[in-house]
Every structure is written in structure tokens, then in C-alpha cells.
Amino acid sequence: MKKLCLLAIAVCTVCAAHAQTEFSVPDLTIEEKFNAAKALMYRNICSAIVEAKNGGITPEEFGNKIGQQWLPVWDNNPEFGQFVGFTIWSWAALSDEVNILEQSADKVVVQVPSLSKELEEAPILESFSIEDLVAYFDGMMGVIATHLDFNIKMSWGDQGMKAVISR
């Protein structure tokens, strides 16, 4: 019986020691960290959109609800240039390419050819589409723009996402 107990302790000790050395913290580059964070952010938003749709709320309506939560963060009277600048900065931070197609003192048209290749090519969740993501962003930013007395309309097409921002 002693031998059996000693053998069991030895096996548990070896297994515990082996389990502790099997995992390690990866040494990621800043680009790997950014890409992983972006993918996780998009996946979390996709999950929330699907859950909203399951509850009978459209992606745009869900975006409206999220935009309402962000209203206190915005100043009541920001300049048009600040809103446009933030919008362009946001897409530049999340996308590989952002193009300004048109700009004047009262209107800016921005094109983002690709938001997420993963989501555009093969949606990761059933009942989710890239159009849902754009509708969510349109709803969220639309509420903020309206609060600030501006307009924004985002849409998805053959050329990617297009955002028209105006006074």
C-alpha cells in the first residue's frame, strides 16, 4: 500500500511539474498585439450585434443605444473639424487604408476599402454580416453627430465603407 501511495504521489508531482512548464507567456510584437486587440474588438461587437438582433433590435438601433451612452463625453459645441478629425482618426486607427474622396468646409466624404477581411470574407457568427457592422457604426455615430448638430451617413458597397459627414 505504501508503494502505491508513493507511486501516486510521484505521478501527481510529475504531472503537476509538467503542467506548470507546458505553458508560457508569448512574446508578441506590437503589431501582433494590435491585430489581436482589433480582432477581439470586432468579435465582441459582432457578438453584441447578434445578441441585439436575437432580441429584435436592428444593428442600427443597437448602435443608437451605444451612441447615446457616449453623448456626455462629447462637448456640446465642438467644431465640425474636430468631429471629422475624430471620425477619420478612428478609421485610420482600425483600417489599413482610409481615403478622403471629397472635402469642403461643410462636407467630407471618407472611404474605407476594408474594415476587416475576416468579417468581409467569412462572417464568424451566424446571422452576422459586414453590413450589420456598418449599420451599427452608422447608428452609433449618427446619434453623436445629431447631438452635435452634424450629420453622418455610413454605408457599405463594392468599394468598402463610405461615410458622408456634413453640417
C-alpha positions as CSV (number, residue, x, y, z in Angstrom):
1,M,0.0,0.0,0.0
2,K,2.9,2.3,0.8
3,K,4.4,1.8,-2.6
4,L,1.0,2.5,-4.3
5,C,0.7,5.8,-2.3
6,L,4.3,6.8,-3.1
7,L,3.7,6.0,-6.8
8,A,0.5,8.1,-6.8
9,I,2.3,11.0,-5.2
10,A,5.2,10.7,-7.6
11,V,2.8,10.6,-10.6
12,C,0.9,13.6,-9.3
13,T,4.2,15.5,-8.7
14,V,5.5,14.7,-12.2
15,C,2.2,15.7,-13.8
16,A,2.0,19.0,-11.8
17,A,5.6,19.9,-12.6
18,H,5.0,19.1,-16.3
19,A,1.7,21.1,-16.4
20,Q,3.5,24.1,-15.0
21,T,6.2,24.1,-17.7
22,E,3.8,23.4,-20.6
23,F,2.6,27.0,-20.9
24,S,4.4,30.2,-21.3
25,V,3.5,33.9,-21.9
26,P,4.1,34.7,-25.6
27,D,6.4,37.5,-26.5
28,L,4.3,39.4,-29.0
29,T,5.3,42.2,-31.3
30,I,3.4,45.5,-31.0
31,E,1.8,44.6,-34.4
32,E,0.7,41.2,-33.2
33,K,-0.8,42.8,-30.1
34,F,-2.6,45.5,-32.2
35,N,-4.0,42.9,-34.7
36,A,-5.2,40.7,-31.8
37,A,-6.8,43.6,-30.0
38,K,-8.6,44.7,-33.2
39,A,-9.8,41.2,-33.9
40,L,-11.1,40.8,-30.3
41,M,-12.8,44.2,-30.5
42,Y,-14.6,43.4,-33.8
43,R,-15.6,39.9,-32.4
44,N,-17.0,41.4,-29.3
45,I,-19.0,44.0,-31.3
46,C,-20.2,41.2,-33.7
47,S,-21.4,39.1,-30.7
48,A,-23.2,42.1,-29.2
49,I,-24.9,42.9,-32.6
50,V,-26.0,39.2,-33.0
51,E,-27.4,39.3,-29.4
52,A,-29.3,42.5,-30.2
53,K,-30.7,41.0,-33.4
54,N,-31.8,37.9,-31.4
55,G,-33.7,40.3,-29.1
56,G,-35.4,42.1,-32.1
57,I,-33.2,45.1,-32.2
58,T,-31.6,46.1,-35.6
59,P,-27.8,46.8,-35.7
60,E,-28.6,50.5,-36.3
61,E,-30.9,50.7,-33.3
62,F,-28.3,49.0,-31.2
63,G,-25.7,51.5,-32.4
64,N,-28.1,54.3,-31.5
65,K,-28.3,52.9,-27.9
66,I,-24.5,52.7,-27.7
67,G,-24.1,56.2,-29.2
68,Q,-26.5,57.6,-26.5
69,Q,-24.1,56.4,-23.8
70,W,-21.2,58.3,-25.4
71,L,-23.0,61.7,-25.6
72,P,-21.8,63.0,-22.3
73,V,-18.2,62.5,-23.5
74,W,-18.6,65.0,-26.3
75,D,-18.6,68.7,-25.8
76,N,-21.9,70.4,-26.6
77,N,-20.4,72.8,-29.2
78,P,-17.4,71.1,-30.8
79,E,-16.2,72.3,-34.1
80,F,-17.0,70.5,-37.3
81,G,-13.3,69.9,-37.9
82,Q,-13.0,68.1,-34.5
83,F,-15.8,65.7,-35.3
84,V,-14.5,65.0,-38.8
85,G,-10.9,64.6,-37.4
86,F,-12.1,62.1,-34.8
87,T,-14.0,60.1,-37.4
88,I,-11.1,59.9,-39.8
89,W,-8.6,59.2,-36.9
90,S,-10.9,56.3,-35.7
91,W,-10.9,54.7,-39.1
92,A,-7.2,55.2,-39.7
93,A,-6.6,53.5,-36.3
94,L,-8.7,50.5,-37.3
95,S,-8.1,50.1,-41.0
96,D,-5.2,49.7,-43.4
97,E,-6.4,52.4,-45.7
98,V,-8.6,55.5,-45.5
99,N,-9.3,57.8,-48.4
100,I,-10.8,61.3,-48.3
101,L,-12.8,61.4,-51.5
102,E,-14.2,64.9,-51.1
103,Q,-13.8,67.7,-48.6
104,S,-15.1,71.2,-48.1
105,A,-15.9,73.4,-45.2
106,D,-19.4,71.8,-44.9
107,K,-18.9,68.2,-46.2
108,V,-16.3,65.4,-46.1
109,V,-16.6,62.1,-47.8
110,V,-14.4,59.3,-46.5
111,Q,-13.9,55.8,-47.9
112,V,-12.5,52.8,-46.1
113,P,-11.9,50.0,-48.6
114,S,-11.8,47.3,-45.9
115,L,-12.9,47.2,-42.3
116,S,-12.0,43.6,-41.6
117,K,-11.0,41.0,-44.2
118,E,-12.1,38.2,-41.8
119,L,-15.6,39.6,-41.4
120,E,-16.0,40.6,-45.0
121,E,-14.9,37.2,-46.4
122,A,-16.4,34.8,-44.0
123,P,-18.5,36.1,-41.1
124,I,-17.6,34.4,-37.9
125,L,-21.1,34.3,-36.5
126,E,-24.3,33.1,-38.0
127,S,-26.8,35.9,-38.8
128,F,-24.0,38.5,-38.9
129,S,-22.8,40.4,-41.9
130,I,-20.3,43.3,-42.6
131,E,-23.4,45.4,-43.5
132,D,-24.5,44.8,-39.9
133,L,-21.3,46.2,-38.6
134,V,-21.5,49.3,-40.8
135,A,-25.2,49.8,-39.8
136,Y,-24.1,49.6,-36.1
137,F,-21.4,52.2,-36.6
138,D,-23.8,54.4,-38.6
139,G,-26.3,54.3,-35.8
140,M,-23.7,55.0,-33.1
141,M,-22.0,57.9,-34.9
142,G,-25.3,59.2,-36.2
143,V,-26.6,59.8,-32.7
144,I,-23.4,61.6,-31.7
145,A,-23.5,63.7,-34.9
146,T,-27.1,64.6,-34.4
147,H,-26.4,65.6,-30.8
148,L,-23.6,67.9,-32.2
149,D,-25.8,69.3,-35.0
150,F,-23.9,67.5,-37.7
151,N,-24.8,64.6,-40.0
152,I,-23.1,61.4,-40.8
153,K,-24.2,58.6,-43.0
154,M,-22.2,55.4,-43.4
155,S,-22.9,52.7,-46.0
156,W,-21.3,49.5,-47.3
157,G,-20.8,48.9,-51.0
158,D,-18.5,47.4,-53.6
159,Q,-15.8,50.0,-52.7
160,G,-16.0,49.3,-48.9
161,M,-17.4,51.6,-46.3
162,K,-18.3,55.2,-47.3
163,A,-19.0,57.9,-44.7
164,V,-20.5,61.2,-45.7
165,I,-20.1,63.8,-42.9
166,S,-21.8,67.2,-43.2
167,R,-23.1,70.2,-41.3
